[in-house]
Structure formats: C-alpha cells, structure tokens
Amino acid sequence: MIDWQLDANERLFETFQASVGNRIVTMAVTSHHIRTHRAFGLFGNKSELLVYPLQYVVMDNGVPLVSVHNTTALVQLRQAQLQCEFASHACAKRFAELVASSVAGHPVQVKVSNNFTDFAQQAGAVVKDLYGGFMEGLGIGRKEEVTGNCEGCLAPLHGTKGQTMLCDYCDRRQTL
C-alpha cells in the first residue's frame, strides 16, 4: 500500500497505473493534487513521490486544458505539461475527466482529439501563450522596428527604436 502523504483536508478520488516519461508510475487524483509514485531500485525499495497541484492546471475561459488522444492524457500546467500513457483509452479519459472536474469544481467535457495534429496544436498553442505571457511579465519582448533617414546625407536607416547607428555613407552617429 502506498502512503500518499495526504494533507488534512485532502481527499483521495482514484488511483491509476500509467507511464510517465518511460517510467511506470501509480498516479492518484486527490481534491488538491495529482500525485505520482514510482518505486525503483534493485528490489523496489526506493520510492519517489511527485506532487502536481491542481491549482497549476491552465484554464482557458473557465475550462481546464486537459485532453485525451488514444491512450495518452495531456494536462497543461503553468510551467510544464504532464503527459501520461495509460493502458486503455477509457482509463485515459477517466483520468482526464477526473482532473478536469476536480479543477473546475463541476463535471467538464474533456476534449478527445481524433488525430495527433489536433493534440500537438493544442499543446503548442498553450506553450506559446504561456511563454509569451512569461516573457512579457519579465519585460522582455520584441523591440519596435523603425525606419528613419540620416540627418547628414538623408540615407535610409533601419533598426530598433532607441538604437544608435552609424550611417554607412557619411559615418555619422544617429539614434533612431
């Protein structure tokens, strides 16, 4: 029996067997977390317990971003994604629905993609949005491209706003 180390106000909903990153793990969906347990070592005497908070699941218009493709379930987290391979499609769908309804607080219909491109497009769009928001939060973004003319010879200059350039024709320094 696995000791899931549940918090005082946390409830265990269901456990699953899955493959995460080429490792066979036992997963538990609780009221607050997704927990994964892996036994390893020569006799299985060492264990690893990873905890993924449900509050880190990305929401899109009030719907958790959880999807299923064949026997694979994908859960989008804030700075990562949890991709689990299950024994059957029904098991993957049950896991995804349980996670989505735990996050949303009510029953949610999970997106089941028929081909891998739908699955990859959804994952790619989420990663792109998360990366863009993260970079904007740090103040790192695309610089504004501007075009101007040299004050000395009126030759065209092109660069980013605030950049100091040297004119190719008259060697005059100028800030765009």
Secondary structure, 3 states (H helix, E strand, C coil): CCCCCCCCCCCEEEEEEEEECCEEEEEEEECCEEEEEEEECCCCCEEEEEEEEHHHECEECCEECEEEECCEEEEEECCCEEEEECCCHHHHHHHHHHHHHHHHCCCCCCEECCCHHHHHHHHHHHHHHHHHHHHHHCCCCCCCEEEEECCCCCCEEEEECCCEEECCCCCCEEEC
